[in-house]
């Protein structure tokens, strides 16, 4: 059933209303597209027309974003997208006032302040702060790796750890390293590039390279971890779904006193041979109930990238072969 809903945004602040609407009403168009509604306004007086439930959701979103803009210059499209998902999934106006809870989870890094986008990312950072071993499981675009790297950088610059190690199994998309040109470092570099990118965004290009040269940050294929023990280190295993059981056991027994380990992976993107069971699945089966182990499962609803990425993930999840 369609209805027209009218409401005012308080306090009446034309500059904030303009920032809410976005350049050429881009924010309003994004909300209209997501909720299948029509929004019009004169200053802070808004009218929303559409499905009853969706018009109520639009009021919650607009009022919530308006509150956020009291402290922020703007709200980027990806944050609006995730906020829309929260409101649509919760059917509750309690999310309007949820912005301040982000502050205690904000990570300070040399290049940027990293704040969680949505309650699942808040939960992830909270678990990382409390547990020595954390599994972050879910699809692409949910922030698993980026937040893990930001947490590592934050702990490094505050002196809580002395070394950061980030690693990946060098097996992806069915490709073999031997077919790639170059020496060993050139062969594995493409597989580790997403980890470099996350470090550059949070630490900066020059600082990252300086730390790598001084062996304070180490980025290496998983095979390089064998036979080592790492004390007071922040260790990240990315793309863990592509580890074998033996590799996962080897990795999880590498960390020593004062260390923290984050394992991230997407169980829908396993590129191992069909007769090889993923070490990540095996580890979750036997470790997820241990008190000292944290587990956060993301879903397509938590995708923080372009809205189309979420639709793609959901389409694959729903596809019946």
Long-range contacts (C-beta under 8 A, 24 or more apart in sequence): 1-51, 1-52, 2-49, 2-50, 2-51, 2-52, 3-49, 3-50, 3-51, 3-52, 3-55, 4-47, 4-48, 4-49, 4-55, 5-47, 5-48, 5-49, 5-55, 5-56, 5-58, 5-59, 6-45, 6-46, 6-47, 6-48, 7-46, 7-48, 7-59, 7-63, 8-44, 8-45, 8-46, 9-44, 9-46, 9-62, 9-63, 9-66, 10-44, 12-43, 12-44, 13-44, 14-43, 14-44, 16-66, 16-69, 16-70, 17-41, 17-43, 17-44, 17-66, 19-69, 19-73, 19-74, 20-62, 20-65, 20-66, 20-69, 22-74, 26-77, 27-65, 27-75, 27-77, 27-80, 30-77, 30-80, 30-81, 30-84, 30-307, 31-58, 31-61, 31-62, 31-80, 31-84, 34-81, 34-84, 34-88, 34-307, 35-61, 35-84, 35-88, 53-91, 57-84, 57-87, 57-88, 57-91, 60-87, 60-93, 60-95, 60-96, 61-87, 63-96, 64-95, 64-96, 64-97, 64-98, 64-99, 67-96, 67-97, 67-99, 68-99, 71-99, 77-306, 78-117, 78-304, 78-305, 78-306, 79-117, 79-304, 81-304, 81-306, 81-307, 81-310, 82-117, 82-118, 82-302, 82-304, 83-118, 85-118, 85-301, 85-302, 85-310, 86-118, 86-119, 89-301, 107-147, 107-150, 107-151, 107-153, 107-154, 108-154, 108-157, 109-150, 109-153, 109-154, 109-157, 109-202, 109-203, 110-153, 110-157, 110-202, 110-203, 110-204, 110-207, 111-201, 111-202, 111-203, 111-204, 112-201, 112-202, 114-146, 114-147, 114-150, 114-154, 114-202, 116-143, 116-147, 117-143, 117-304, 118-302, 118-304, 120-296, 120-298, 120-299, 120-302, 121-147, 121-302, 121-304, 123-296, 124-296, 124-298, 125-151, 127-294, 127-295, 127-296, 128-260, 128-262, 128-294, 130-294, 131-260, 131-292, 131-293, 131-294, 132-255, 132-259, 132-260, 132-261, 132-292, 133-252, 133-260, 133-261, 133-263, 133-287, 133-292, 133-293, 133-294, 134-260, 134-261, 134-262, 134-263, 134-293, 134-294, 134-295, 134-296, 135-263, 135-264, 135-265, 135-280, 135-283, 135-284, 135-287, 135-288, 135-293, 135-294, 135-295, 135-296, 136-262, 136-263, 136-264, 136-265, 136-296, 136-298, 137-264, 137-265, 137-266, 137-267, 137-280, 137-284, 137-295, 137-296, 137-297, 137-298, 138-266, 138-296, 138-297, 138-298, 138-299, 138-302, 139-266, 139-268, 139-298, 139-299, 139-300, 139-303, 139-313, 140-266, 140-269, 140-303, 140-305, 140-309, 140-313, 141-303, 141-304, 141-305, 141-309, 141-310, 141-313, 142-298, 142-299, 142-302, 142-303, 142-304, 143-298, 143-302, 143-304, 144-264, 144-265, 144-298, 145-194, 145-195, 145-198, 145-236, 145-238, 145-264, 146-198, 146-201, 148-236, 148-238, 148-262, 148-264, 149-195, 149-198, 149-199, 149-202, 149-236, 150-198, 150-202, 151-234, 151-262, 152-234, 152-236, 152-262, 153-199, 153-202, 153-203, 155-234, 155-260, 156-211, 156-216, 156-217, 156-234, 161-232, 161-233, 161-234, 161-258, 161-259, 161-260, 162-216, 162-232, 162-233, 163-215, 163-216, 163-217, 163-218, 163-230, 163-232, 163-233, 163-234, 164-211, 164-216, 164-217, 164-218, 164-233, 164-234, 164-235, 164-236, 165-217, 165-218, 165-219, 165-220, 165-225, 165-230, 165-233, 165-234, 165-235, 165-236, 166-192, 166-195, 166-199, 166-217, 166-218, 166-219, 166-235, 166-236, 166-238, 167-219, 167-220, 167-221, 167-222, 167-224, 167-225, 167-235, 167-236, 167-237, 167-238, 167-251, 168-192, 168-195, 168-221, 168-222, 168-237, 168-238, 168-239, 168-242, 169-221, 169-222, 169-239, 169-240, 169-242, 169-243, 169-247, 170-221, 170-222, 170-223, 171-242, 171-271, 171-272, 172-239, 172-242, 172-271, 173-271, 174-271, 188-220, 188-221, 191-221, 192-219, 192-220, 192-221, 194-238, 195-219, 195-236, 195-238, 222-247, 222-251, 225-250, 225-251, 225-254, 226-250, 228-254, 229-254, 229-255, 229-256, 230-254, 230-255, 230-256, 230-259, 231-255, 231-256, 231-257, 231-258, 231-259, 232-256, 232-257, 232-258, 232-259, 233-258, 233-259, 233-260, 234-259, 234-260, 234-262, 235-259, 235-260, 235-261, 235-262, 236-261, 236-262, 236-263, 236-264, 237-261, 237-262, 237-263, 237-264, 238-264, 238-265, 239-264, 239-265, 239-266, 239-269, 240-264, 240-265, 240-279, 240-280, 240-283, 241-265, 241-266, 241-267, 241-269, 241-270, 241-271, 241-272, 241-278, 241-280, 241-281, 242-270, 242-271, 242-272, 242-278, 243-278, 243-279, 243-280, 244-272, 244-276, 244-277, 244-278, 244-279, 245-277, 245-279, 245-282, 246-279, 247-279, 248-279, 248-280, 248-282, 248-283, 249-279, 249-283, 252-283, 252-287, 268-316, 268-317
